[in-house]
């Protein structure tokens, strides 16, 4: 081959690569600008969800794959979102559609801890919905997701804080959530054991949301609770662990949590496991499922049932799932 022709061919090949690379960058920039000025998820249709009845509080355990997302729909029209899933396009799009369907007046967001499967989707809520306050975890402030959330919350004018024992989120309806863990002064603990643990109560029904707390944290809480029944009471709002009706099982049913003694104390009648079908972690652990069954708890799994919704009013609750 003529050496000059070979050189021209090589130059053209290099030029084509640069042009393709430039085109790819231009497409990414264009999509980013489009998403910024006209967010794609803002055009998603709302999921059809029945209207909440007067005096009713609903707790929605959403199917976000291998992650956690609990939406508490208060009787006054506001909502509390505890964790937001992993932030993947699929799960965040489903979350946006679901919250559109609920059409809450405003939102309070809680990240129990900084793992991506809990904190990832909260940014989408900040972008698309009116958020009153964002409570970030005590640990994990150096993570990219944490810093992004903090930045977006500031730009949206949301109040930013952290939750520690005795902090309360209370509503005019009488519904309230008390943070019973972690203590504000804790250090040298794993991020899982520093997860926010929330005791939620309304109309005589109690819900316990445990984040990713391990058996070590469960046993610590049991020891503290044994000192006095009111040890976790805060600002006039009582915490009675033995009256727990609905348990959000810690750490997706991992073997390192949900010990038999803890379940015996709680006496929960319903237990929700949030996890992905066929996940690589082997969740839920056989031991956890066995402990729940022996404790008499009815198990509801998002990987099998989809979204699981508890409707609370007049001292009792009913359960609805996507599989119905």
N, C-alpha and C positions, 0 to 999 in steps of 0.2 A: 504494500500500500504506500502511496505517496506520503512522505512524512508531513507535508503541509496539510494534506487532507485529514491525516490522523489528528493533527493539532486542532484543526477547525472542528472536527467531530467532538473532540474532548471539550473544547470551549463551549460548543452548543449544549453538550450534556450538562456541564457545570451551570450554564445559564438557565437551563430548564429547571434544575434543582433549586436554584435561587428563586426563580419565578414561582415555583410550586410552594416553596417555603414561605415566600412573601404573601402568596394568596392565602395560605393556611392561617398566617398571623392576622391578615386583614379580616378573614372570616371570624376568627375568635374575637377580635376587637369589635367588629360589627355586632356580633351576637351579644357581647358584653354591654355595649352601648344600648342596644335594643332592650335588653333585660333591665338596664338601669332606668331608662326613660319610660318603658312600657313593660313592666315585669311580666314574664310569661305566665307565672302561676296565678297572677291576678285575673287571668281570663279563664281559669278552670271553673267548671260549674260546681255549685254547691251540692254536697251530698244530701239526698232527701232524708231528713230525720224528723220524726214526729215532734210536735211542739211539747215543751215541758208544761205540766199542769201546775196550777196555783198550789203553792206550799210544797212542791216536790223538789227534792235535790237528786241529781243524777251523777253517778260516778262512772265514767267511761274508761275502761281499760282497753287501749287501742292496740290493734295488731300492727306493730311496727317492725316485724321481723325479729332479729336478735337484738332487742333493745327494750327500753321502757318508755311508756308515755301514758300518764293518767290525767284525765281531764275531769275536774270536779265542777259541775254546773250548779251554782248556788241558786236558791229560790229567788233571790233578788235580781237575777239576770247577769251577774258577774260570773267569772270563771277562774279557777285556779288550775294551772297546767304544771304537773310535776314531771319533769323530764320530757324530752321531745324526740326520742328515737335517734337514729344514727345520721340523719341529714342526707341520706341518699336521695336521688331525684324521685325514685318511686315512692319511698315512705314519706318524704316531705310533701310531695304532691297530694298524696292521700290525706295527710294531716291538714293541709290547707283546705281541701275540699270538705273535710269533716268539720273543721271549725267554722267554715262558711255556713254549713248547714245548721250549726248550733246558734250562730249569730248572737254571741254574748255581747253585753254592753261594753265590757272591758276585761282585760286579762291580767292576772298576776302569775308570773313564771317562777318556778323553782327548779334549779339544777341540783339534784341530790349530791352529785359529785362530778368530776371533770372527765370521766371516760366518754369516748366519742359516741357510744351507743345510748347514752343518756342525754348528753348535752348538744349533740349534733344538729337536731332539728329545731332548736329554740330560735335560731337566727331567722328562720322563715316566718315564725310567728311575729317576731319583732318587726319584720319588714312589711307584713301584710295586715296586721291587726292592731287595734288600740291597746297598748300594754301600759298598765298602771305602774307596775314594779317588777323588777328582776332580782331574784335572790341567787347569788352565785355561791359555789362551795368555798369552804375555807382553804382547801388545798387545790393545787393544779393551776394557779394563776399564771404560770409561765406557758401554758399550752396555747397553741394557735387558736383553737376553738373558743377558749375562755376569753382571750384578748379580743377576738372578733365580736363575741357577744357583748362584751363591755363597751366596745367602740360603737356598735350599732345602737345599744340601749341609750348611750349618751346622746347620740345624734337624734334619737326619737323622743328625748326628754323624759324617759322612764326613770323612776327612782331605782337606785342600785344599792343592794345591801347583801348581807350574809345572814344565814339562820344559825342559831345556836340554841341550846336548851333554854326553855322558858320563853322563847319568842312565840308570839301568837298571831295568827291571821284569823280575824273574826269578822262576821258579817251580821247585818241588822236582823236577819232571819233567825239568829241563834246558832247558826252553823259556825263551827270554829275548827282550826287546826293548830295543835300545839307541837312545837318541835321538842322532842325528848332527847335527841342526840344529834350531833356531838356537843360536848361542853365547849364553851368559848375559849378555854385555856389549854385544850389538848394539843399534844405534839407527839412526834415520833410514833405515829400510828399509820397504818396503811390507808390509802385513799378510800378503799372499800369500807373500812371501819369508821372513817370520818364522814360517811354518807349521812345526809339528813334523814332522820327517821321521824315521820309525822303521824300524830294521832288525830284523826278527824272524827268529829261527832256531830250528828244532827238528828233531832226527833227520836232520841233514845237508841239510835243505831251508831255503832262505832266501826271505823275503818282504820287499819294500820298499814302505812306505806313505809317499806323498809329499805328502799334503795338497794345497795349491794352489800349491806352489813353482813358480817360473817358470824359464825357461832361464837367466836370470842366476844363480839359486841353484844350478842344476845345474852350471854351469861353475865356480862358486866351489868347490863340493864336489869336482869333478874336479881342480882345481888343488891343493887341499889334500891329496887322496888321493894325488896324484902325488909328494908329498914323502916319504911313507913308507906302506907297506902297512898298518901298524898305527895310523895316525894317529887313527882313530875308535874304537879298542879302548877298552873301559871296564871297570874293576873285574874284569879277567880274562876278560871276554866279548869274543871277537873279532868284528870287522866286516870282511867281505870282499865288497865291492860287486860284484866280478867274478864272484862265485858266486851272484848273485841268480837265483832260479828263477821267482819270481812277482812281477810289478810291478803295483802299484796306480798307474795312470797319473795324473799330476798334473793338477789343474784340469780334470777332466772331458774331457780330450783337447783342450784349448784350443791354439791355434796358438802361444801364448807359452811353451809348455813342451814337454818330451819331445824335445829336440834329438837329431839323429842320433849325435853324439859320445857323449852320455850313454847312449843305448841300446847303442852298441857296447861301452862299458865294462861295462855291467851284464850283457849277454848273456842277458837273461830269455827263457825259453821261452814263458811265458804272460803276457799283459797284460790287466788288467781296466779297463774304462772304466765309470764310474758316471755316468749321465746320464739325462735324460728324453727320451722320444720326441718329436720335433718341437719341441725347445726353441728359444727365441727367440735363443739365443746362437750357433747354428750349430755346436754341439759334436756330434761331434768334428770338428776341422779336417781337411781332406783331407791336408794336409801331415803331420799327426801320424799319421794312419792309414797313410800311405805310409811314413813313417819306421819305424813298428812292423813293417810287412810286410817292409821291406828288411832289418830287423834279425833277421828270422826268428821273431818272436814271434807266437804264436797269440792272436787278439784275442777277448775275451769281454765283451760289452756288456750291461749290465743293462736297457737300453731294449728290447733284442731277446730276451734270455734270461731276464729276471727275476733272481731271486737266483742267485748263482754261488758254489758251495761247493767248497773244496779240502780234501780229506782227506789228512793227512800222517801217515805212519808208516813205520818201517823204511827210511828213506832215499829214499822216493819219495812220489808223491802221485797221487791220482785226482781227477777233476772231475765235479761234478754240477750241473745247472741246472734251473730250473723248467720249461724247455721240453721236457725229456726225458719 
